[in-house]
C-alpha cells in the first residue's frame, strides 16, 4: 500500500479509537509531520510508535509523568536515529506507567491504557501504550523498554510479540532510564518477521552507550525462516510451581508438545532453583538505581520536582531507594541483591549448557480488571517470570500462545545472551504452527 495512504489509515484509526470510541488511550502525542515523511531503507513503509521515555526530537518525552509533562526532546535517541536512517516513520509517542514503574499501565499521569484484546482488562505494563497501539492497529510496530518485563508482559496480555534483547545489544542512549543495569529497548510487532526487522535496525554498538557490545548483528528478519534441525527445549519445574494459574501452564505445555511433535525437537528438564527469588532481588536494585536516576529531576533543569508531583508508585520507589542507599543499610539489601543476581545468572548459564532455549509462561496469571485494587506485592508478582532474563542479561521474547476465557496468554522463549537468532527462529517456527 502506498505509505501516505497507510499513515492516513493509522491516523484515522487513532482519531476513532484512541481518545474516542474504544478510548484505548495508547497514544499521548501524534507526530504532526508523519504524513509528510517518507524514507528509503529497511523500514520504508513501516509506521512506528515510540514509548514516551525514548527521546524523539521535537516530541514529548514525558515518561507519562507530571514531572516531565511538557518536556520536549532536543535530540533523537540512537534507536530513533537508526529507525529514521532506515526510512521508518514515527507516528507518535505512547502511554506508559509513570517512569516505566508498573506492570499494568494504570500509573500513567494521563490515565490508564485499555487492552484492545480484552477491553475491560489491563494491557500490562509498563510499555502499555506501545503494546496496545500495535494491538489496536494504530501502527505497524512500536518500541518499548524492558527492565523487568515491561515489553514481554504487555505483549502477552495484548496478544502480540514483544522482544527484550540481550543486555548490551541495543543502545540506551536517549532512553530515560528506570534501572540502568537492567533496561533494554526492544520491539513490539504482530509478526515475528516485523519484530526481527525492527530489532536488526536498532541493534548494534554505540559509542554513546558504553554498555553496548561490539557484536556483528545478523539479519534476523532473513535468518528466522530457517527452522533449526535440532533444538533442546529447556523446561523447569521451578517456573511450573510458581505459576499461579495452572491453566496457563497447560497451554504452554501443549505448545511445547506441538513444537516437539512437528519439528522433532526434544524437551529437557533444567533446574533454576533461584528464580523464586527474582522479584525480591529485582526491587532493591531497581529502587536504588531509580532513586539515583531521578536526582536530576529536581525542578531546576527539567520540568517539576519529581517528589512533589509524581504518583504513589514512583514516590514509593524514590523513598525506598533513598532508604536502601543510606549508609547503614549498605550490604544489607543492595549488595545482597547483587549476589543473588549473580546466582540467578549462573543458574541460567548452567541451564543453557543443557538446552538451547528455555520456555515458560510470560506471566504467571491472567490480567486484572482496570481499576481493581491490588496490593504492591500482587502487582510485582506479574513479573516473576520475566525478571530473571533481565537479571541474567539474556534475551527473551513473548509470543501469543492461545487464550483462556478469551484472555490472551503469552509464551516466553529465552536464550543465552546474544542468541537472538536462535530465539527468533524458534518463535517463527511456532508462529508457523499457529498459522496453519
Ligand atoms: N513491572 C516492573 C517494574 O515495575 C518492570 C518495569 C519495567 O520493565 N520497566 O519495575
Boltz pocket constraint, residues with backbone or C-beta under 6 A from the ligand:
constraints:
  - pocket:
      binder: B
      contacts: [[A, 99], [A, 100], [A, 101], [A, 102], [A, 103], [A, 125], [A, 126], [A, 145], [A, 146], [A, 147], [A, 148], [A, 149], [A, 150], [A, 151], [A, 178], [A, 286], [A, 379], [A, 383]]
      max_distance: 6.0
